[in-house]
């Protein structure tokens, strides 16, 4: 039951896989930075809302 067969991959296929991986990493990093920017941009509004809330007894 140790019959493992690995597909042969050419150098061009490896380069294509690496290029796609690079694209996916770049997209993930861009998405992370966008969400981080949105979070930082929303902080002043959240702090202002926290301070300006009416205080209840």
C-alpha positions in Angstrom: 0.0 0.0 0.0 3.0 2.3 -0.3 2.3 3.1 -3.9 2.6 6.9 -4.0 3.0 8.6 -7.4 3.7 12.2 -7.6 2.9 14.2 -10.7 5.8 15.6 -12.7 5.8 19.4 -12.7 7.7 21.4 -15.2 9.7 24.6 -14.4 7.1 26.7 -16.1 4.3 25.2 -14.0 6.3 25.9 -10.8 6.8 29.5 -11.9 3.1 29.8 -12.6 2.2 28.4 -9.1 4.7 30.8 -7.5 3.3 33.8 -9.4 -0.3 32.8 -8.3 0.9 32.4 -4.7 2.5 35.9 -4.8 -0.8 37.4 -6.1 -2.8 35.7 -3.4 -0.3 36.9 -0.7 -0.5 40.5 -2.1 -4.3 40.4 -2.1 -4.4 39.1 1.5 -2.0 41.8 2.6 -4.0 44.5 0.9 -7.2 43.3 2.5 -5.5 43.2 5.9 -4.2 46.8 5.5 -7.6 48.0 4.3 -9.3 46.5 7.4 -6.6 47.9 9.7 -7.0 51.3 8.1 -10.8 51.2 8.5 -10.4 50.3 12.2 -7.9 53.1 12.8 -10.1 55.6 11.0 -13.2 54.6 13.0 -11.4 55.1 16.4 -12.0 58.8 16.7 -15.7 58.5 16.1 -15.9 55.6 18.6 -14.0 57.6 21.3 -16.2 60.7 20.7 -19.3 58.7 21.0 -18.1 57.1 24.2 -17.3 60.6 25.7 -20.5 62.3 24.5 -22.9 59.6 25.8 -25.3 60.8 28.5 -24.5 59.4 31.8 -27.2 57.5 33.6 -27.5 57.1 37.4 
